[in-house]
Amino acid sequence: MQEELEAFQKNDTWKIVSCPPSVKLIGCKWDYNIKLKSDGSLDRYKAQLVALGNHQEYGVDYDETFAPFAKMTIVQTILAISASQSWLLY
């Protein structure tokens, strides 16, 4: 957890600011995972801070969503499918 918080501060990922009274807050929680190597041995422990967006209503609490990253396996899969189907990518 501490490493994740330090990475947020180091990368200027977020800033702690006061909340305006007209804004409805959403909660967050820590998600803990144990990452294993292919042979089943321990690789590392991972902590991730996630927002509890399940209490939000579209158009009330937010207007759009944005994911700032894509996993390389997803990109490779899309490229492979588009190449095999001769699709154009934009």
N, C-alpha and C positions, 0 to 999 in steps of 0.2 A: 504494500500500500504506500509506504513512504517513498519507494523508488518511483512509483507512478505519479505521485503528487510532485516530487522533485522534477520529473520530466515535464509535467505541465508548466511549472514555473520557468524552467530552463528554456523551453521552446516558445514561451509566451502564448501558450494555447488558450489560456483563460485569464480573466481578471476577476477578483472579488469586488463587487460593487453593491451598493445598497439598492433595494428593490423599490420601485415606485408603488404607491398604494393601489393603483389601478391594475396592477399586474397580478395574475394568479400564479402562485408558485407551484412547481412540480417537484416531487421528491427525487431522490437518487438512492442507489444502493451499490455496495461493492459486490462484484461477482468474482469468486475465487475458483481457479482451475489448476489442475495438476497436469502439466504437459509431459508426455512420455516419449521416449525414443522408439524407433521401430522395433527394437529388441525387447521393449517393455520396461526398460529401466527408467528411472527418474531423469528427466531433462531439466525442468525448472518449475517453479511455482509462479503463477500469473495472477495478478489482481487487476481488475478493470472496473472503473467507475461508470455506471450506466444510469441514464435518466429513466424514471418511471413514467413514461409517456402514455401509459394505458388509461390515465385519468383525464386526458385531453380530449377536446371536441374540435373537429375540423371547422374552421371558420370562426371559432370562439377563442380558443387558446393559441391557434397557429393557422397560418394560411398555406404553408408549403413545408416540405421536408427536404433536407439536403444531406447527402452522404459524401464527405470529402475524400473518400478513398475507395479503391476497388482492389480486391485480391487478385494477384497475378494468375491464379488458377482460373478465375472467372474470365479474365481477359483472354487467356490462351484458349479457353473453351469456345468463346465467342468467335475468335479468329479462326479456329479450326472448323467450326460449323459453317461460317460464312465462306471460307475457302472451298470446302467440299460442295457447297450449294451454289457457288459462283455468285454470291450476293455482293453488293456494293456496301461498303462501310462509310459512315459519315461521322 
